[in-house]
Amino acid sequence: QVQLVESGGGLVQAGGSLRLSCAASGSIFSVNAMGWYRQAPGKERELVATISSGGNTNYADSVKGRFTISRGNAKDAVYLQMNSLKPEDTAVYYCNAASWVPRNDYWGQGTQVTVSS
């Protein structure tokens, strides 16, 4: 089992920045990739960014050039630096940890990000 705890959400004006953090504990040796997803009211959860154990990153088109995902040296944390925030970035952001064998997904409790216009 892997436990994830997010922090860093809040209210910010459009154009501002926020940094989300996610601390992982438990069986982190089994984790192959970590990432951030978000869910806005009335919408499905969507991928924001992921980073593999090898450091490869993947971003949703809507956040490319504005958001940066990174991992801690001990690979027990993942961060999301969000710049040039837009009102459409408003959502609950969830941290995810994934293992391939066996296939498991772990989720944090979510942190609210609200961007005012």
Sequence and secondary structure as in RCSB ss.txt:
>XXXX:A:sequence
QVQLVESGGGLVQAGGSLRLSCAASGSIFSVNAMGWYRQAPGKERELVATISSGGNTNYADSVKGRFTISRGNAK
DAVYLQMNSLKPEDTAVYYCNAASWVPRNDYWGQGTQVTVSS
>XXXX:A:secstr
 EEEEEE  EEEETT  EEEEEEEEESGGG  EEEEEEE TTS  EEEEEEETT  EEE TTTTTTEEEEE TTS
SEEEEEE S  GGG EEEEEEEEETTTTEEEE   EEEEEE 
